[in-house]
Amino acid sequence: MLTKKIALAAAAAMLVTTVAFATNARPAFAAAKVDCDAVMNEVNSGKKAKEIATDLSISTSSVYRCKRHAKEAAKAATKSSIQAKKGNEPPAAPSTAMSAPSPAMAAPAAAASPK
């Protein structure tokens, strides 16, 4: 009976230790640490992905990720400039500031309300 209690206490201690270490573990994402501007400067100078990765001490997948993000950004910039030339500007985001309604907008609401 005593050995069962000791085994249960040891198992509980191991569980608590495991949970404590698991909550302190952080995921190993290095996306914020990679300077994509530096990577793109190296790409534009004609270096290969493996050379860039070695020079900047990053993985080749980070090089390819930066290249993909640059390509997507260029595509989005091209799309918005084409829309601007055609006059099809995307609608502006609504202002978050609370402003008073214009008199023209307030008048129909005032007229519709019973007095």
Secondary structure as the mmCIF struct_conf table of DSSP 4:
data_model
#
loop_
_struct_conf.conf_type_id
_struct_conf.id
_struct_conf.beg_label_comp_id
_struct_conf.beg_label_asym_id
_struct_conf.beg_label_seq_id
_struct_conf.end_label_comp_id
_struct_conf.end_label_asym_id
_struct_conf.end_label_seq_id
HELX_RH_AL_P HELX_RH_AL_P1 LEU A 2 ASN A 24
HELX_RH_3T_P HELX_RH_3T_P1 ALA A 31 LYS A 33
HELX_RH_AL_P HELX_RH_AL_P2 CYS A 36 ASN A 44
TURN_TY1_P TURN_TY1_P1 SER A 45 GLY A 46
HELX_RH_AL_P HELX_RH_AL_P3 ALA A 49 LEU A 56
TURN_TY1_P TURN_TY1_P2 SER A 57 SER A 57
HELX_RH_AL_P HELX_RH_AL_P4 THR A 60 LYS A 86
TURN_TY1_P TURN_TY1_P3 GLY A 87 GLY A 87
HELX_LH_PP_P HELX_LH_PP_P1 GLU A 89 SER A 95
BEND BEND1 ALA A 97 ALA A 97
HELX_LH_PP_P HELX_LH_PP_P2 ALA A 100 SER A 102
HELX_RH_AL_P HELX_RH_AL_P5 PRO A 103 ALA A 112
BEND BEND2 SER A 113 SER A 113
#
